[in-house]
Amino acid sequence: MKHKIFIAAMAIAALLLPMEINAKGKPASVPLLKDANGVTIGRVIGMDTVGWPYVLTDRGYRTLFRLGTGMIYINAGANYESIDCTGVAYQGSARYLGAVFSPALQDTLAYAAGAILYSPGDAKRVTVDINSSLDGNLDCVPYVFPDYSGYPAYPNDPEITGINNTVYPTRMIIE
């Protein structure tokens, strides 16, 4: 068990390094995701499938992109204490802490509605009474869930996360 924890800690530490050293002792480049204008979006930290890189921004937030569309493609639920899906959203999984995501199943729908959310990496689990939820089509539906345990999520702020609320110009490249 200690061996696995050590390996995980080393992997996390490696992700935090701004660059690596190549065999000749010189700095090697880190793979970066850039939009069609050459603007760096973030460091590529993995690939879900070919064309879908996980990215970590310089502000420490991560997301999954679809290179062909310039959109994020990671979704999590959005639940609300209010009856009309307003106010602070709550998502139920720690895996989305420090992530930018959509509450919709369709990325184009989320961008059209301006429904990109983020959950701070240091958010604390809270217990609230849920009274509404966004479904996969971003329709607000009654959803009563007393004593729901989840993490706060907020409308994405590019100044905080480093991820735009608009679609990135394509053709995106990993360089």
C-alpha positions in Angstrom: 0.0 0.0 0.0 2.8 2.4 0.9 4.4 1.7 -2.5 1.2 2.7 -4.3 0.9 5.9 -2.3 4.5 6.7 -3.1 3.9 6.2 -6.8 0.8 8.3 -6.8 2.6 11.1 -4.9 5.4 11.0 -7.4 3.0 11.2 -10.4 1.3 14.2 -8.8 4.6 15.9 -8.2 5.6 15.3 -11.8 2.5 17.0 -13.0 3.4 20.1 -11.0 6.8 20.4 -12.6 6.9 23.2 -15.2 9.3 21.1 -17.4 11.3 17.9 -17.4 15.0 17.3 -18.0 15.9 15.3 -21.1 18.8 12.8 -21.4 21.3 15.5 -22.1 20.4 17.5 -19.0 18.7 20.2 -20.9 15.1 21.3 -20.3 12.7 19.3 -22.5 9.4 20.8 -23.7 6.1 20.0 -22.0 3.3 19.0 -24.3 0.9 22.0 -24.5 -2.6 22.3 -26.0 -2.9 25.4 -28.2 -5.8 26.8 -30.1 -5.8 27.6 -33.8 -4.3 31.1 -33.0 -1.4 29.5 -31.1 -2.7 30.6 -27.7 -1.7 28.1 -25.0 -4.7 26.7 -23.1 -2.7 24.4 -20.8 -0.4 21.5 -20.2 -1.5 18.1 -21.6 -1.6 15.7 -18.6 -3.1 12.7 -20.3 -5.4 11.5 -23.1 -8.9 10.0 -22.7 -8.8 8.9 -26.3 -7.0 10.1 -29.4 -8.1 13.7 -29.9 -9.3 14.2 -26.3 -6.6 15.5 -24.1 -6.8 16.2 -20.4 -5.4 19.7 -19.8 -4.1 21.4 -16.7 -4.2 25.3 -16.9 -1.5 27.5 -15.3 -4.1 28.3 -12.7 -4.3 24.7 -11.6 -7.7 23.7 -13.1 -8.2 20.7 -15.4 -10.6 19.6 -18.0 -11.0 17.3 -21.0 -11.1 18.8 -24.5 -12.4 17.6 -27.9 -9.7 18.8 -30.3 -12.1 18.8 -33.3 -14.6 21.1 -31.7 -12.6 23.3 -29.3 -15.0 22.5 -26.5 -14.6 20.9 -23.1 -16.1 17.5 -22.9 -16.5 16.5 -19.2 -19.8 16.6 -17.5 -21.1 16.4 -14.0 -24.5 16.9 -12.4 -25.8 20.2 -11.2 -28.2 20.2 -8.3 -29.7 23.2 -6.5 -31.3 24.1 -3.2 -33.7 26.4 -5.0 -36.7 25.1 -6.8 -35.7 26.9 -10.1 -32.0 25.8 -10.6 -30.6 29.1 -9.4 -27.9 29.9 -6.9 -25.0 27.8 -6.1 -24.9 24.4 -7.9 -23.7 21.3 -6.2 -22.0 18.3 -7.8 -21.6 15.0 -6.0 -18.1 13.7 -6.7 -14.7 14.7 -5.5 -13.3 13.7 -8.9 -14.6 17.0 -10.2 -12.8 19.2 -7.6 -10.4 21.5 -9.4 -12.2 20.8 -12.7 -14.1 22.8 -15.3 -17.1 20.9 -16.6 -20.6 21.0 -18.2 -23.8 19.9 -16.5 -25.1 18.9 -20.0 -24.5 15.7 -21.9 -24.1 17.6 -25.1 -21.1 20.1 -25.1 -22.7 22.3 -27.8 -25.8 22.7 -25.7 -23.7 23.7 -22.7 -21.8 26.4 -24.6 -24.9 27.8 -26.2 -26.6 28.1 -22.8 -23.4 29.5 -21.1 -23.5 26.6 -18.7 -19.9 25.9 -18.0 -19.2 25.3 -14.3 -16.1 24.8 -12.1 -15.7 23.3 -8.7 -12.8 24.7 -6.6 -10.0 22.3 -5.8 -10.3 23.1 -2.2 -14.1 22.9 -2.0 -15.4 21.2 1.1 -18.2 18.6 1.1 -21.4 20.1 2.4 -24.9 18.7 3.1 -27.8 20.6 1.7 -31.5 19.9 0.8 -31.8 19.7 -3.0 -35.0 20.9 -4.7 -34.1 21.0 -8.4 -31.6 19.7 -10.9 -30.5 20.3 -14.4 -31.1 17.3 -16.6 -28.9 16.3 -19.6 -30.7 18.9 -21.8 -30.2 21.7 -19.3 -33.9 21.7 -18.4 -34.6 22.5 -14.7 -36.5 19.6 -13.2 -37.9 19.1 -9.6 -35.6 16.8 -7.8 -36.1 16.5 -4.1 -33.1 15.1 -2.3 -32.9 15.9 1.4 -29.5 15.8 3.1 -27.6 15.7 -0.3 -23.9 15.6 0.2 -21.9 17.4 -2.5 -19.4 20.0 -3.5 -20.2 23.6 -4.5 -19.8 24.5 -8.2 -20.0 27.9 -9.7 -20.3 29.5 -13.2 -16.9 29.3 -14.9 -14.8 32.3 -14.4 -11.8 32.4 -16.9 -9.9 34.6 -14.5 -10.0 31.9 -11.9 -9.8 28.7 -14.0 -7.9 29.8 -17.1 -10.6 28.1 -19.3 -12.7 30.3 -21.6 -16.5 30.2 -21.6 -16.5 30.3 -25.4 -15.4 27.6 -27.9 -11.7 27.7 -28.7 -10.7 28.3 -32.3 -9.9 25.0 -34.0 -7.7 23.4 -35.3 -6.3 22.8 -31.8 -2.9 21.2 -31.6 -0.7 19.5 -29.1 2.8 20.8 -29.4 
